């Protein structure tokens, strides 16, 4: 399908009926968390799907249930209602194992008011007994229940056939482009989702003062000053020793995978609490992924009336960022939606830096001059360490390959010196660089590849 955006199919239902399992079964892979715990998915998760040459966009939502004080239920309900408004079709998932419940009745009542095409799916129907029991869901007044098992794939192909046969024509809107990916990362409760909402200008993601509200990675495309960008909102990251088992561990792995496919890491920390050791570990994860790095000092509104200026805070922060002195720093207040434009402008600038290529001649000239000024150290009996050739092999991240007579002897300090030489001569402020050291035979192969 070309020309318009894919139609949107929303998966809804009460908690723990298998919505995320169905989502993952249809889109492939594991783009949403699946845990045997009620309410694991709370935000809207988007994925692209195709069946019989027809493309559509699938939306997984948080579990709907009757309002309970002190829970996320009102927030989840608002997210589901938003998904229903943008959906062209609805998949209402119920649990064939548990049978129809009062919560199913409430969800059904909400869905009847949408007047949108709907399929009623009785999930977890792995055996004949549960398949026969699916008829009880007729009482919801939403048509014939379809017995499926998302975990085993039973009946899913029939559901996809029904989706394709039922979907309306694609809406006349441009398809969401794939742009520069910005991963919002940070330890729990520093304002990551609030920052995403401030950027987008809508409550796209649940915001709560309870740590750990966001557990999945949510991709949200948007435009900024004519540039296509994608925000990746992630679960709170903690240093490795602080990660608990279960959902938190799973969420942390997903956040790190998001960094691996991001161009820029927006490393958010709470300015009122200061830059902590855990915040430094979050930046370390971004360095491991070789992304661009922007340190987002959030909650400026809570400290701006104190004695310290932004310059004071930045000097203190630079002292703590000695391991990544090239990282960018921006101050924001997600609550007041201030500092957002400078932050995005910096993200675009860093994204452009990550795509720059340096002329091989100029690169080798700068590096040879630096080697002459500071030759690599050499043990008395080992002989001289010689630099043969340098080339920029890739962009995103900028990757430089150094060919030497014995790369195993290029220790960390000298590698860092080479990185500083590149930055001093060619810039690359705000982005990680990847430096690779190889031997003489590799250098000859590289020269043959680039000249032949």
DRENFI-134711 format. One record per residue (C-alpha): residue number from 1; residue in one letter; x, y, z. Coordinates in Angstrom, 1 decimal, decimal comma, m for minus. Example, Ala and Ser with C-alpha at 12.3 -4.5 7.8 and 13.67 -1.06 7.14 Angstrom:
REM residues 2
[1 A [12,3 m4,5 7,8]]
[2 S [13,7 m1,1 7,1]]
//
This chain:
REM residues 452
[1 X [0,0 0,0 0,0]]
[2 X [1,4 3,4 m0,9]]
[3 X [0,3 7,0 m0,7]]
[4 X [m1,4 7,1 2,7]]
[5 X [m0,8 6,1 6,3]]
[6 X [m1,5 2,5 7,1]]
[7 X [m4,9 2,0 8,9]]
[8 X [m4,6 1,7 12,7]]
[9 X [m5,8 m1,4 14,6]]
[10 X [m6,1 m1,1 18,4]]
[11 X [m5,9 m4,0 20,8]]
[12 X [m7,9 m3,4 24,0]]
[13 X [m9,1 m5,5 26,9]]
[14 X [m8,8 m5,8 30,7]]
[15 X [m5,4 m6,6 32,2]]
[16 X [m3,6 m9,9 31,7]]
[17 X [m5,8 m11,3 28,9]]
[18 X [m2,9 m11,7 26,4]]
[19 X [m3,0 m8,4 24,5]]
[20 X [0,8 m8,0 24,3]]
[21 X [1,2 m11,7 23,4]]
[22 X [m1,2 m11,1 20,5]]
[23 X [0,6 m7,9 19,5]]
[24 X [3,9 m9,7 19,4]]
[25 X [2,5 m12,6 17,5]]
[26 X [1,1 m10,3 14,8]]
[27 X [4,1 m7,9 14,4]]
[28 X [6,8 m10,5 14,9]]
[29 X [9,7 m10,5 17,3]]
[30 X [9,2 m9,2 20,8]]
[31 X [8,5 m5,4 20,5]]
[32 X [6,3 m5,4 23,7]]
[33 X [6,9 m6,8 27,1]]
[34 X [5,1 m10,1 27,9]]
[35 X [5,0 m11,0 31,7]]
[36 X [2,5 m13,1 33,6]]
[37 X [1,6 m10,1 35,7]]
[38 X [m1,5 m7,9 35,5]]
[39 X [m0,9 m4,5 34,0]]
[40 X [2,5 m5,0 32,5]]
[41 X [1,8 m2,8 29,5]]
[42 X [0,4 0,6 30,5]]
[43 X [1,2 2,9 27,6]]
[44 X [0,4 2,7 23,9]]
[45 X [2,9 0,6 22,0]]
[46 X [3,0 0,8 18,2]]
[47 X [4,1 m1,8 15,6]]
[48 X [3,9 m2,3 11,9]]
[49 X [2,2 m5,4 10,5]]
[50 X [1,4 m6,8 7,1]]
[51 X [m0,9 m9,5 5,8]]
[52 X [m1,9 m10,5 2,3]]
[53 X [0,1 m7,5 0,9]]
[54 X [m2,0 m5,2 3,2]]
[55 X [m0,1 m3,0 5,7]]
[56 X [m1,6 m1,8 9,0]]
[57 X [m0,4 m0,3 12,2]]
[58 X [m1,1 m2,2 15,4]]
[59 X [m1,5 m0,5 18,8]]
[60 X [m1,1 m2,3 22,1]]
[61 X [m2,7 m0,6 25,1]]
[62 X [m2,7 m0,8 28,8]]
[63 X [m5,4 m3,0 30,4]]
[64 X [m8,8 m1,5 31,0]]
[65 X [m10,5 m2,2 34,3]]
[66 X [m12,9 m0,4 36,7]]
[67 X [m11,4 2,6 38,4]]
[68 X [m9,6 1,8 41,6]]
[69 X [m8,3 4,6 43,8]]
[70 X [m4,5 4,7 44,1]]
[71 X [m3,8 2,9 40,8]]
[72 X [m2,9 3,8 37,3]]
[73 X [m6,4 2,9 36,1]]
[74 X [m7,6 6,5 35,3]]
[75 X [m4,3 7,2 33,4]]
[76 X [m4,6 3,9 31,5]]
[77 X [m8,2 4,5 30,6]]
[78 X [m7,2 7,9 29,1]]
[79 X [m4,5 6,2 27,0]]
[80 X [m6,9 3,5 25,7]]
[81 X [m9,5 6,1 24,9]]
[82 X [m7,0 8,0 22,9]]
[83 X [m6,0 4,8 21,0]]
[84 X [m9,7 4,1 20,3]]
[85 X [m10,1 7,6 18,8]]
[86 X [m7,3 7,2 16,3]]
[87 X [m8,1 3,5 15,5]]
[88 X [m9,8 2,4 12,3]]
[89 X [m10,5 m1,0 13,9]]
[90 X [m10,6 m2,6 17,3]]
[91 X [m9,5 m6,1 18,6]]
[92 X [m11,2 m6,7 21,9]]
[93 X [m9,3 m9,5 23,7]]
[94 X [m11,0 m11,5 26,5]]
[95 X [m9,8 m14,6 28,5]]
[96 X [m11,4 m17,9 27,5]]
[97 X [m9,8 m19,4 30,6]]
[98 X [m11,3 m17,0 33,1]]
[99 X [m14,6 m16,5 31,3]]
[100 X [m16,6 m13,3 31,0]]
[101 X [m16,1 m10,9 33,9]]
[102 X [m17,7 m7,7 35,1]]
[103 X [m14,6 m5,8 33,9]]
[104 X [m15,2 m7,3 30,4]]
[105 X [m18,8 m5,9 30,6]]
[106 X [m17,4 m2,4 31,3]]
[107 X [m14,9 m2,6 28,5]]
[108 X [m17,7 m3,8 26,1]]
[109 X [m19,9 m0,9 27,1]]
[110 X [m17,1 1,5 26,3]]
[111 X [m16,4 m0,2 22,9]]
[112 X [m20,1 m0,2 21,8]]
[113 X [m20,0 3,6 21,9]]
[114 X [m17,1 3,8 19,4]]
[115 X [m19,1 2,6 16,4]]
[116 X [m16,0 1,2 14,8]]
[117 X [m15,3 m2,2 13,3]]
[118 X [m14,5 m4,7 16,0]]
[119 X [m13,4 m8,3 16,4]]
[120 X [m14,0 m10,1 19,7]]
[121 X [m11,1 m12,5 20,4]]
[122 X [m11,4 m15,2 23,1]]
[123 X [m7,7 m15,7 23,9]]
[124 X [m6,0 m18,6 25,7]]
[125 X [m8,2 m21,1 23,9]]
[126 X [m5,5 m23,8 23,6]]
[127 X [m7,9 m26,8 23,9]]
[128 X [m11,3 m27,9 22,8]]
[129 X [m12,9 m27,2 26,2]]
[130 X [m11,9 m23,5 26,2]]
[131 X [m12,8 m23,2 22,5]]
[132 X [m16,3 m24,4 23,3]]
[133 X [m16,5 m22,1 26,3]]
[134 X [m15,8 m19,1 24,1]]
[135 X [m19,6 m19,0 23,2]]
[136 X [m20,3 m17,4 26,6]]
[137 X [m18,9 m14,1 25,3]]
[138 X [m21,9 m13,7 23,0]]
[139 X [m23,5 m12,0 26,0]]
[140 X [m21,3 m9,0 25,6]]
[141 X [m23,3 m8,0 22,5]]
[142 X [m20,3 m7,5 20,3]]
[143 X [m20,8 m10,3 17,7]]
[144 X [m19,3 m13,7 17,4]]
[145 X [m16,3 m14,5 19,6]]
[146 X [m13,3 m15,9 17,8]]
[147 X [m11,3 m18,5 19,8]]
[148 X [m7,6 m17,9 19,5]]
[149 X [m4,3 m18,7 21,4]]
[150 X [m1,8 m15,9 20,9]]
[151 X [0,9 m17,9 22,7]]
[152 X [0,5 m20,9 20,4]]
[153 X [m0,6 m19,0 17,2]]
[154 X [m3,9 m20,8 17,0]]
[155 X [m6,5 m18,9 15,0]]
[156 X [m4,3 m15,9 14,5]]
[157 X [m4,2 m16,3 10,7]]
[158 X [m8,0 m16,3 10,7]]
[159 X [m7,9 m13,1 12,7]]
[160 X [m5,5 m11,5 10,2]]
[161 X [m7,8 m12,5 7,3]]
[162 X [m10,7 m10,8 9,1]]
[163 X [m8,6 m7,7 9,8]]
[164 X [m7,6 m7,3 6,1]]
[165 X [m11,2 m8,0 5,0]]
[166 X [m12,7 m5,5 7,4]]
[167 X [m10,2 m2,6 7,3]]
[168 X [m11,3 0,6 5,6]]
[169 X [m9,1 2,1 2,9]]
[170 X [m5,9 3,7 4,1]]
[171 X [m6,4 7,2 5,4]]
[172 X [m5,2 9,9 3,0]]
[173 X [m2,2 11,1 5,1]]
[174 X [1,5 10,8 4,6]]
[175 X [3,2 7,8 6,0]]
[176 X [5,3 8,4 9,2]]
[177 X [8,9 8,7 8,0]]
[178 X [11,9 7,1 9,7]]
[179 X [14,0 10,0 11,0]]
[180 X [16,8 10,7 13,5]]
[181 X [16,1 8,5 16,6]]
[182 X [16,3 10,1 20,0]]
[183 X [16,3 7,7 22,9]]
[184 X [15,1 9,3 26,2]]
[185 X [16,9 7,4 28,9]]
[186 X [17,6 7,9 32,6]]
[187 X [17,1 6,4 36,0]]
[188 X [13,5 6,0 37,2]]
[189 X [11,3 9,1 37,9]]
[190 X [13,6 11,8 36,5]]
[191 X [10,9 13,1 34,1]]
[192 X [11,5 11,1 30,9]]
[193 X [7,8 10,7 29,9]]
[194 X [7,1 14,2 30,9]]
[195 X [9,9 15,4 28,6]]
[196 X [8,4 13,3 25,7]]
[197 X [5,0 14,9 26,4]]
[198 X [6,5 18,4 26,4]]
[199 X [8,1 17,7 23,1]]
[200 X [5,0 16,3 21,5]]
[201 X [2,6 18,7 23,2]]
[202 X [0,1 15,9 24,1]]
[203 X [m0,3 13,2 26,8]]
[204 X [1,1 10,5 24,5]]
[205 X [2,7 8,7 27,4]]
[206 X [1,4 8,1 31,0]]
[207 X [3,1 10,5 33,4]]
[208 X [3,0 9,7 37,1]]
[209 X [5,1 10,5 40,2]]
[210 X [5,3 6,7 40,9]]
[211 X [8,7 5,4 39,7]]
[212 X [8,6 2,8 36,9]]
[213 X [5,5 4,0 35,1]]
[214 X [7,0 3,4 31,7]]
[215 X [8,2 m0,2 31,1]]
[216 X [8,2 m0,6 27,3]]
[217 X [10,0 1,3 24,6]]
[218 X [7,6 3,6 22,7]]
[219 X [8,5 4,9 19,2]]
[220 X [6,9 8,2 18,4]]
[221 X [7,6 10,0 15,1]]
[222 X [7,3 13,8 14,8]]
[223 X [8,7 16,7 12,9]]
[224 X [10,8 19,6 14,1]]
[225 X [11,8 22,5 11,9]]
[226 X [11,4 20,4 8,7]]
[227 X [13,3 17,5 10,1]]
[228 X [11,9 14,0 10,7]]
[229 X [12,6 12,8 14,2]]
[230 X [11,5 9,7 16,3]]
[231 X [11,4 9,8 20,1]]
[232 X [12,1 6,5 21,9]]
[233 X [10,7 6,7 25,5]]
[234 X [12,2 4,0 27,7]]
[235 X [11,9 2,4 31,1]]
[236 X [14,1 3,8 33,8]]
[237 X [17,7 2,5 33,6]]
[238 X [19,7 1,7 36,7]]
[239 X [23,3 0,6 37,2]]
[240 X [23,7 m3,2 36,6]]
[241 X [23,9 m4,1 40,3]]
[242 X [20,6 m2,4 41,1]]
[243 X [18,4 m4,1 38,5]]
[244 X [15,8 m6,4 40,0]]
[245 X [14,6 m9,6 38,4]]
[246 X [11,4 m9,9 36,3]]
[247 X [9,8 m6,9 34,6]]
[248 X [12,5 m4,4 35,7]]
[249 X [15,3 m6,5 34,3]]
[250 X [13,3 m7,0 31,1]]
[251 X [12,6 m3,3 30,8]]
[252 X [16,3 m2,4 31,3]]
[253 X [17,3 m4,8 28,5]]
[254 X [14,7 m3,2 26,2]]
[255 X [16,0 0,3 27,0]]
[256 X [19,5 m0,7 26,2]]
[257 X [18,4 m2,2 22,9]]
[258 X [16,7 1,1 22,2]]
[259 X [20,0 2,9 22,7]]
[260 X [21,6 0,5 20,2]]
[261 X [19,2 1,6 17,5]]
[262 X [19,1 5,3 18,5]]
[263 X [21,2 8,1 17,0]]
[264 X [21,1 10,3 20,0]]
[265 X [20,7 9,5 23,7]]
[266 X [18,9 12,1 25,7]]
[267 X [20,3 11,2 29,2]]
[268 X [17,8 12,8 31,6]]
[269 X [18,6 13,5 35,2]]
[270 X [16,9 15,3 38,0]]
[271 X [18,6 18,6 38,6]]
[272 X [17,0 19,0 42,0]]
[273 X [18,6 15,8 43,1]]
[274 X [21,9 16,3 41,4]]
[275 X [23,9 14,1 39,0]]
[276 X [24,3 10,8 40,8]]
[277 X [26,4 7,7 40,3]]
[278 X [23,4 6,0 38,7]]
[279 X [23,0 8,9 36,2]]
[280 X [26,7 8,4 35,3]]
[281 X [26,0 4,7 34,7]]
[282 X [23,1 5,7 32,3]]
[283 X [25,5 7,8 30,3]]
[284 X [27,9 4,8 30,3]]
[285 X [25,2 2,7 28,6]]
[286 X [24,9 5,4 25,9]]
[287 X [28,7 5,4 25,5]]
[288 X [28,6 1,6 25,1]]
[289 X [26,1 2,1 22,2]]
[290 X [28,3 4,8 20,6]]
[291 X [25,4 7,3 20,3]]
[292 X [25,3 11,0 20,4]]
[293 X [24,9 12,1 24,0]]
[294 X [23,0 15,1 25,3]]
[295 X [22,8 15,4 29,1]]
[296 X [19,3 16,8 29,9]]
[297 X [19,4 18,6 33,2]]
[298 X [15,6 18,4 33,9]]
[299 X [13,5 20,1 36,5]]
[300 X [15,2 23,5 36,2]]
[301 X [12,1 25,1 37,5]]
[302 X [12,8 23,5 40,9]]
[303 X [16,3 25,1 41,3]]
[304 X [16,3 28,3 39,3]]
[305 X [15,5 30,5 42,3]]
[306 X [18,6 29,2 44,2]]
[307 X [22,1 30,7 44,3]]
[308 X [23,5 28,7 41,4]]
[309 X [23,2 29,8 37,8]]
[310 X [23,0 27,4 34,8]]
[311 X [26,7 28,1 34,3]]
[312 X [27,5 27,0 37,8]]
[313 X [25,5 23,8 37,4]]
[314 X [27,3 23,1 34,1]]
[315 X [30,8 23,6 35,5]]
[316 X [29,9 21,1 38,3]]
[317 X [28,4 18,7 35,8]]
[318 X [31,5 18,9 33,5]]
[319 X [33,7 18,0 36,4]]
[320 X [31,6 14,8 36,9]]
[321 X [31,6 14,1 33,1]]
[322 X [35,3 13,8 32,7]]
[323 X [34,8 10,4 31,1]]
[324 X [32,8 12,1 28,4]]
[325 X [33,9 15,7 28,2]]
[326 X [32,5 16,0 24,6]]
[327 X [28,9 15,4 25,7]]
[328 X [26,4 18,2 25,2]]
[329 X [24,4 19,6 28,1]]
[330 X [21,0 21,3 27,9]]
[331 X [18,7 22,5 30,7]]
[332 X [14,9 21,8 30,6]]
[333 X [11,8 22,0 32,6]]
[334 X [9,5 19,3 31,2]]
[335 X [6,8 20,4 33,6]]
[336 X [6,8 23,9 32,1]]
[337 X [7,8 22,8 28,6]]
[338 X [10,8 25,1 28,6]]
[339 X [14,2 24,5 27,1]]
[340 X [12,6 22,1 24,6]]
[341 X [13,5 23,9 21,4]]
[342 X [17,2 24,4 22,3]]
[343 X [17,3 20,7 23,2]]
[344 X [15,9 19,6 19,8]]
[345 X [18,1 22,0 17,9]]
[346 X [21,1 20,5 19,7]]
[347 X [19,9 17,0 18,9]]
[348 X [19,6 17,8 15,2]]
[349 X [23,1 19,4 15,2]]
[350 X [24,6 16,3 16,9]]
[351 X [22,8 14,1 14,4]]
[352 X [24,4 16,0 11,6]]
[353 X [27,8 15,6 13,2]]
[354 X [27,4 11,9 13,3]]
[355 X [27,0 11,8 9,5]]
[356 X [30,1 13,9 8,7]]
[357 X [33,0 12,3 6,8]]
[358 X [36,6 13,4 7,0]]
[359 X [38,9 13,5 4,0]]
[360 X [41,4 10,7 4,3]]
[361 X [44,3 12,9 3,4]]
[362 X [43,5 15,5 5,9]]
[363 X [42,8 12,9 8,6]]
[364 X [46,2 11,2 8,0]]
[365 X [48,0 14,5 8,0]]
[366 X [46,5 15,5 11,4]]
[367 X [47,2 12,1 12,9]]
[368 X [50,8 11,9 11,7]]
[369 X [51,4 15,4 13,1]]
[370 X [50,1 14,3 16,4]]
[371 X [52,2 11,1 16,4]]
[372 X [55,3 13,2 15,7]]
[373 X [54,4 15,5 18,7]]
[374 X [53,7 12,5 21,0]]
[375 X [55,1 9,2 19,7]]
[376 X [53,3 6,0 21,1]]
[377 X [55,2 4,6 24,1]]
[378 X [57,3 1,5 23,4]]
[379 X [58,9 m0,9 25,9]]
[380 X [62,7 m1,1 25,4]]
[381 X [62,7 m4,7 24,0]]
[382 X [59,4 m4,5 22,0]]
[383 X [60,5 m2,1 19,3]]
[384 X [58,8 0,9 18,0]]
[385 X [55,0 1,0 17,6]]
[386 X [54,3 2,4 14,1]]
[387 X [51,1 4,0 12,7]]
[388 X [50,7 3,1 9,1]]
[389 X [47,4 4,5 7,9]]
[390 X [44,1 5,9 9,2]]
[391 X [40,7 6,0 7,5]]
[392 X [37,1 6,8 8,4]]
[393 X [35,3 3,6 7,7]]
[394 X [31,7 4,6 8,6]]
[395 X [29,3 7,3 9,9]]
[396 X [26,6 7,0 12,5]]
[397 X [28,7 6,6 14,6]]
[398 X [31,8 8,1 13,0]]
[399 X [34,2 5,2 12,9]]
[400 X [38,0 5,5 12,4]]
[401 X [40,3 2,6 11,7]]
[402 X [43,9 2,8 12,7]]
[403 X [46,3 0,4 11,0]]
[404 X [49,5 m0,3 13,0]]
[405 X [52,4 m2,7 13,0]]
[406 X [51,2 m4,1 16,4]]
[407 X [47,8 m2,9 17,5]]
[408 X [47,8 m4,9 20,7]]
[409 X [50,4 m2,4 22,1]]
[410 X [48,2 0,6 21,6]]
[411 X [47,0 1,0 25,2]]
[412 X [44,0 2,9 26,4]]
[413 X [45,7 6,2 27,1]]
[414 X [47,1 6,4 23,6]]
[415 X [43,8 5,5 22,1]]
[416 X [42,2 8,3 24,1]]
[417 X [44,9 10,6 22,8]]
[418 X [44,1 9,7 19,2]]
[419 X [40,4 10,4 19,8]]
[420 X [41,2 13,8 21,3]]
[421 X [43,3 14,6 18,2]]
[422 X [40,4 13,8 15,9]]
[423 X [38,0 16,0 18,0]]
[424 X [40,5 18,9 18,2]]
[425 X [41,0 18,9 14,5]]
[426 X [37,6 17,9 13,1]]
[427 X [35,0 18,5 15,8]]
[428 X [32,3 15,8 16,4]]
[429 X [31,1 17,6 19,5]]
[430 X [28,3 15,7 21,2]]
[431 X [28,8 12,3 19,6]]
[432 X [30,7 9,2 20,5]]
[433 X [33,5 8,1 18,2]]
[434 X [34,4 4,5 17,5]]
[435 X [38,2 3,8 17,1]]
[436 X [39,3 0,5 15,8]]
[437 X [43,0 m0,6 15,7]]
[438 X [44,2 m3,2 13,2]]
[439 X [47,4 m4,8 12,0]]
[440 X [49,6 m4,5 8,9]]
[441 X [47,8 m7,1 6,8]]
[442 X [44,5 m5,5 7,4]]
[443 X [46,0 m2,2 6,2]]
[444 X [47,0 m3,7 2,9]]
[445 X [43,5 m5,1 2,4]]
[446 X [41,9 m1,8 3,2]]
[447 X [44,1 0,1 0,7]]
[448 X [43,2 m2,4 m2,0]]
[449 X [39,5 m2,1 m1,2]]
[450 X [39,5 1,7 m1,3]]
[451 X [41,7 2,0 m4,5]]
[452 X [40,3 m1,0 m6,5]]
//
